[in-house]
């Protein structure tokens, strides 16, 4: 085909893509939430769904698929058709579980088209008041002076509090002992009781106890100071440059979904994340709105996998 023929074909294909995008969506979109109904993630997802529905003029149906730390919902989307009518919101644990040797049927990079990084929820490093440390430097010094004596509480393997603790151990070169629990509630209960000495927890879970003096907050795990707890220094600035951990939630579709559809969902989600009332509501729940392009989210996913793969390998972490 001569060059002019290729140009005509390219223009035709681009035109067809735009026409398809203009017609999308022609039926309800299924929005898989990889968490049970009623929690903070579910509430955020429903608000995003409403925003997308209003922007695109089509119903967005929330489908809660909690269980197995979100793996069930992720696998539902991995098996879906790449037609733009199934999407999900998932935490960064779906990136980490395959690195732990967890048997999952998906590849987080191969099987999904990133839409946008929606939120980040940094961890707060809290200690029981009996711990003789008022800063991260104090805590590191105490841990080095008493190797194996300090315990840190976590929920399931691969969840944010666990990975935050392992990253802290590696970067601070300290020996603190993990005590796993079946969820954050019993972990915090034992921390309040002094059975364990410290924990990396989402702000919403511990802020009341910090205000009451039942727990001491030493620092926050974000790369820069966070609006979630602006009074707290970061772990990075306090003692460990480069330290960063937290829970991130992003939107994704099945790999192979037309880019035009991905861009449309990205655009409508951005409208929600940029609203002042949305950002205020998320902050009250311990999260910061992020947003950004599909390419930016894709790069962030790959960076997280590289980072946590090293931590997991060096510490020889496996599923409980």
Residue pairs with C-beta under 8 A, 6 or more apart in sequence:
1 9
17 258
17 260
18 260
20 258
20 260
21 258
21 260
21 261
21 263
21 264
24 56
24 84
24 258
24 260
24 261
24 264
25 56
25 58
25 84
25 85
25 261
26 58
27 58
27 85
28 58
28 59
28 60
28 61
28 85
29 52
29 56
29 58
29 59
29 60
29 61
29 84
29 85
29 86
29 87
30 61
30 63
30 80
30 85
30 86
30 87
31 45
31 48
31 49
31 52
31 60
31 61
31 62
31 63
31 87
31 88
31 89
32 63
32 65
32 73
32 76
32 77
32 86
32 87
32 88
32 89
33 41
33 42
33 45
33 62
33 63
33 64
33 65
33 66
33 73
33 88
33 89
34 41
34 65
34 66
34 70
34 71
34 72
34 73
34 74
34 88
34 89
34 90
34 91
34 94
35 41
35 42
35 64
35 66
35 70
35 73
35 91
36 42
36 64
36 66
36 67
37 64
37 66
40 204
40 285
40 286
40 287
41 89
41 91
41 249
42 62
42 64
43 285
44 89
44 118
44 119
44 249
44 282
44 285
44 287
45 62
45 89
46 62
47 272
47 278
47 281
48 89
48 118
48 251
48 269
48 272
49 60
49 61
49 62
50 60
51 268
51 269
51 271
51 272
52 60
52 265
52 268
52 269
52 272
53 59
53 60
55 267
55 268
55 271
56 264
56 268
63 76
64 73
65 72
65 73
65 76
66 72
66 73
67 73
69 93
69 97
69 156
69 158
69 159
70 90
70 91
70 93
70 94
71 94
71 97
71 102
71 104
73 88
73 90
74 88
74 90
74 94
74 104
74 106
75 104
75 105
75 106
76 86
76 88
77 86
77 87
77 88
77 112
77 252
77 253
77 254
78 105
78 106
78 111
78 112
78 254
79 105
80 86
80 254
81 254
82 113
82 253
82 254
82 255
82 256
82 257
82 258
83 257
84 253
84 257
84 258
84 261
84 262
84 265
86 253
86 254
87 115
87 251
87 252
87 253
87 265
88 251
88 252
88 253
89 118
89 249
89 250
89 251
90 249
90 250
90 252
91 160
91 247
91 248
91 249
92 160
92 247
92 248
92 249
92 250
92 304
93 158
93 159
93 160
94 106
94 108
95 108
95 301
95 304
95 305
95 308
96 158
96 163
96 304
96 308
96 312
97 104
97 158
97 319
98 104
98 106
98 107
98 108
99 158
99 305
99 308
99 309
99 312
100 157
100 158
100 312
100 317
100 318
100 319
101 318
101 319
102 158
102 319
106 112
108 301
108 305
109 301
109 302
109 305
110 255
111 254
111 255
112 252
112 253
112 254
112 255
113 252
113 253
113 254
113 255
113 256
113 257
113 262
113 294
114 250
114 251
114 252
114 294
114 297
114 298
114 301
115 250
115 251
115 252
115 253
115 262
115 265
115 266
115 269
115 294
115 297
116 250
116 251
116 266
116 269
116 270
116 273
116 290
116 291
116 292
116 293
116 294
116 297
117 248
117 249
117 250
117 290
117 291
117 292
117 296
117 297
117 300
118 249
118 250
118 251
118 269
118 273
118 289
118 290
118 291
119 248
119 249
119 273
119 282
119 287
119 288
119 289
119 290
120 222
120 246
120 247
120 248
120 287
120 288
120 290
121 160
121 202
121 203
121 204
121 228
121 246
121 247
121 248
121 249
121 286
121 287
121 288
122 203
122 220
122 221
122 222
122 226
122 228
122 229
122 245
122 246
122 288
123 160
123 161
123 164
123 200
123 201
123 202
123 220
123 221
123 245
123 246
123 247
124 200
124 201
124 202
124 203
124 206
124 207
124 210
124 217
124 219
124 220
124 221
124 229
124 232
125 136
125 139
125 164
125 168
125 198
125 199
125 200
125 217
125 218
125 219
125 220
125 221
125 235
126 191
126 198
126 199
126 200
126 201
126 206
126 209
126 210
126 215
126 216
126 217
126 218
127 133
127 139
127 197
127 198
127 215
127 216
127 218
128 191
128 192
128 194
128 196
128 197
128 198
128 215
128 216
129 213
129 214
129 215
129 216
130 194
130 197
131 139
131 142
131 150
131 197
131 198
131 216
132 138
132 142
133 139
133 141
133 142
133 216
133 218
134 216
134 218
135 218
135 219
135 238
135 239
136 218
136 219
136 233
136 235
136 238
136 239
136 240
137 238
137 239
139 198
139 218
140 172
140 174
140 239
142 150
143 149
143 150
143 172
143 174
143 175
143 176
144 173
144 174
147 174
147 175
148 175
148 176
148 177
150 176
150 177
150 197
150 198
151 176
151 177
151 178
151 179
151 195
151 196
151 197
151 198
152 165
152 176
152 177
152 178
152 179
152 196
152 197
152 198
152 199
152 200
153 161
153 179
153 181
153 187
153 188
153 190
153 191
153 196
153 198
153 199
154 161
154 162
154 165
154 178
154 179
154 180
154 181
154 187
154 199
154 200
155 161
155 162
155 180
155 181
155 182
155 183
155 184
155 187
156 162
156 180
156 182
156 183
156 320
157 180
157 317
157 318
157 319
157 320
158 317
158 319
160 200
160 202
160 245
160 246
160 247
161 184
161 187
161 199
161 200
161 201
162 178
162 180
162 317
163 245
163 308
163 311
164 200
164 221
164 245
164 246
165 176
165 178
165 200
166 178
166 311
166 312
166 315
166 317
167 243
167 245
167 311
168 174
168 176
168 200
168 235
168 240
168 243
169 175
169 176
169 315
170 311
170 314
170 315
171 240
171 242
171 243
172 239
172 240
176 198
179 187
179 190
179 196
180 320
181 187
181 190
184 201
184 202
184 205
187 196
187 199
187 201
188 199
188 201
188 205
188 206
188 209
190 196
191 197
191 198
191 199
191 215
192 209
192 214
192 215
199 206
200 221
200 245
202 247
202 286
203 220
203 228
203 229
203 286
204 285
204 286
205 286
206 215
206 217
207 229
207 286
209 215
210 216
210 217
217 229
217 232
218 232
218 238
219 232
219 233
219 234
219 235
219 238
220 226
220 228
220 229
220 232
220 233
220 234
220 235
221 234
221 235
221 243
221 244
221 245
221 246
222 228
222 234
222 244
222 246
223 234
223 236
223 244
224 234
225 232
225 233
225 234
225 237
226 232
226 234
226 288
227 283
227 288
228 283
228 286
228 287
228 288
234 243
235 243
236 242
236 243
236 244
248 290
248 300
248 304
249 287
250 297
250 301
251 265
251 266
251 269
253 261
253 262
253 265
259 294
262 294
263 294
266 293
266 294
269 291
270 291
272 278
273 279
273 289
273 290
273 291
274 289
274 291
278 289
279 288
279 289
282 288
282 289
311 317
